[in-house]
Amino acid sequence: MTKLQKLTTCSMLIALSSVLCVISKLIPAPWLQGGSVTLASMVPIIAASEIFGLKYGLITSVVFSILQMIPPIGSFYPPPTQTFLSFVLVVMLDYILSYSVLGLSGMICKVFKYKKFSYALSGFITVSIRYLCHIMSGLLIWGVYAPQGQTVLYYSVFYNGSYMIPEIIITTGVLIFITPVIDRMRKSI
């Protein structure tokens, strides 16, 4: 497969992820400061990394992370403080870094030597790392929304877990289901 074919396929997977995000936004979310459960919108990004490897996985995930800040695909929530550092941390932790880690999935798959459940396991790991990015963001920035008497850590873990744990389950389940497709595509390049 040529570089152009790989980039075109990755672009199509980004488009599929974006459509899945937009469809998911049609269902009202109960979260005030962001976060939503999507229709497996991370699966195409993870699949790009698992099929084409680290380089194309990171390119795909970084482009997708930038799109997450642009409506109607994503939505950017400004930090509760007005400092430039807070702004940079929100952009990095809630968008760039948290979605870019999905591009590591192919590298993690390689560690597991592409065995039967390596695609689902690497997806589980990368989405879990994304969850950790959101927890860090909650600890550093969004903790001002923690109810009185509740620790910032507790608030961040449970607030972000309210949408990230279902995302982890959905993503892992879909990756188990499409493992034969990913494996066939990876072997064909």
C-alpha positions in Angstrom: 0.0 0.0 0.0 1.4 3.4 -0.9 1.8 6.3 1.5 -1.1 8.1 -0.3 -3.4 5.1 0.1 -2.5 4.9 3.8 -3.1 8.6 4.3 -6.4 8.4 2.4 -7.5 5.4 4.5 -6.5 7.2 7.7 -8.5 10.3 6.5 -11.6 8.2 5.9 -11.2 6.7 9.4 -11.0 10.2 10.9 -14.1 11.1 8.9 -15.9 8.0 10.3 -14.9 8.9 13.8 -16.1 12.4 13.3 -19.5 11.3 12.0 -19.8 8.9 15.0 -19.1 11.9 17.3 -21.7 14.1 15.6 -24.4 11.4 15.7 -23.6 10.9 19.4 -24.2 14.6 20.1 -27.8 14.2 18.9 -28.4 12.4 22.2 -28.4 15.0 25.0 -25.7 14.5 27.5 -26.3 15.1 31.2 -22.8 16.5 31.7 -22.4 20.2 32.3 -18.7 20.7 31.6 -18.3 18.3 28.8 -17.8 14.6 28.1 -20.2 12.3 26.3 -20.6 8.6 25.6 -20.2 8.1 21.9 -21.1 5.4 19.4 -17.6 3.9 19.4 -16.1 7.0 17.9 -12.5 6.1 19.0 -12.6 2.7 17.3 -11.6 4.0 13.8 -8.7 6.0 15.2 -7.5 3.0 17.2 -7.9 0.8 14.2 -5.8 3.1 12.0 -3.0 2.8 14.5 -3.4 -1.0 14.7 -3.5 -1.4 11.0 -0.8 1.0 9.9 1.4 1.3 13.0 2.7 4.0 15.2 3.6 6.7 12.7 0.2 6.7 10.9 -1.6 6.1 14.2 -0.1 9.2 15.7 -0.8 11.3 12.6 -4.4 10.1 12.6 -5.0 10.7 16.3 -3.4 14.1 16.4 -5.6 15.3 13.5 -8.6 13.8 15.3 -7.6 15.5 18.5 -7.6 18.9 16.8 -11.0 18.3 15.3 -12.4 17.5 18.7 -12.0 21.3 19.5 -14.0 22.4 16.5 -17.9 22.2 16.5 -19.9 20.4 15.4 -17.5 17.4 15.8 -16.3 18.4 19.1 -16.7 21.3 21.5 -14.1 23.3 23.4 -14.8 24.1 27.0 -12.7 27.0 28.2 -11.0 26.6 31.6 -12.7 28.0 34.7 -9.7 30.2 35.3 -8.5 32.9 32.9 -4.7 32.2 32.9 -2.9 31.3 29.8 -1.4 28.2 31.6 -4.8 26.9 32.4 -5.8 27.3 28.8 -2.8 25.5 27.5 -3.3 22.6 30.1 -6.9 22.2 29.0 -6.0 22.1 25.3 -3.1 19.6 26.0 -4.8 17.3 28.6 -8.4 17.3 27.5 -7.8 17.4 23.7 -4.4 17.0 22.2 -2.8 14.5 24.6 -6.0 12.6 25.6 -6.9 11.8 21.9 -3.4 11.5 20.6 -2.7 8.5 23.0 -5.1 6.5 20.8 -2.4 6.5 18.2 -0.2 4.4 20.5 -2.5 1.4 20.1 -0.6 -0.1 17.2 2.6 0.0 19.2 0.9 -1.7 22.2 -0.5 -4.3 19.8 3.0 -5.1 18.6 4.1 -5.8 22.2 1.3 -8.4 22.4 2.5 -9.9 19.1 -0.9 -9.4 17.4 -2.5 -12.3 19.3 -6.3 -12.9 19.3 -7.3 -10.1 21.8 -4.3 -7.8 21.3 -6.4 -5.2 19.4 -9.1 -5.0 22.1 -6.5 -5.0 24.8 -4.4 -2.2 23.3 -7.6 -0.2 22.7 -8.6 -0.8 26.3 -5.1 0.4 27.5 -5.1 3.6 25.2 -8.7 4.6 26.2 -7.8 4.1 29.8 -4.8 6.4 29.4 -7.1 8.9 27.9 -9.3 8.6 31.0 -6.1 9.3 33.1 -5.5 12.4 31.1 -9.0 13.7 31.9 -8.5 12.8 35.6 -5.3 14.9 35.6 -7.1 17.8 33.9 -9.8 17.6 36.6 -7.1 17.6 39.3 -5.2 20.6 37.8 -8.0 22.7 36.4 -11.6 21.6 36.7 -11.5 20.9 40.4 -13.2 24.2 41.1 -16.5 22.5 40.2 -16.1 19.8 42.9 -19.0 20.0 45.3 -18.2 21.3 48.8 -17.0 18.5 51.0 -15.8 16.3 48.1 -12.1 16.0 47.3 -11.0 17.1 43.8 -9.6 13.6 43.1 -12.9 11.9 44.0 -14.8 14.5 41.8 -12.4 14.1 38.9 -12.3 10.2 39.0 -16.1 9.9 39.2 -17.1 12.8 36.9 -14.7 11.7 34.1 -15.5 8.0 34.8 -19.2 8.7 34.2 -18.5 8.9 30.5 -15.1 7.4 30.1 -15.9 4.0 31.7 -18.8 3.4 29.3 -16.4 4.6 26.5 -13.8 2.0 27.5 -16.4 -0.7 27.6 -18.0 0.2 24.2 -14.6 0.7 22.5 -13.2 -2.6 23.8 -16.4 -4.5 22.9 -16.4 -3.2 19.3 -12.7 -3.9 18.9 -13.3 -7.5 20.0 -16.1 -7.8 17.4 -14.0 -6.3 14.5 -10.7 -8.0 15.4 -10.9 -10.3 12.2 -11.4 -7.2 10.0 -8.4 -5.3 11.6 -6.2 -8.4 11.4 -7.0 -9.0 7.7 -6.4 -5.4 6.8 -3.1 -5.3 8.8 -1.9 -8.4 7.0 -2.8 -7.1 3.6 -0.5 -4.1 3.7 
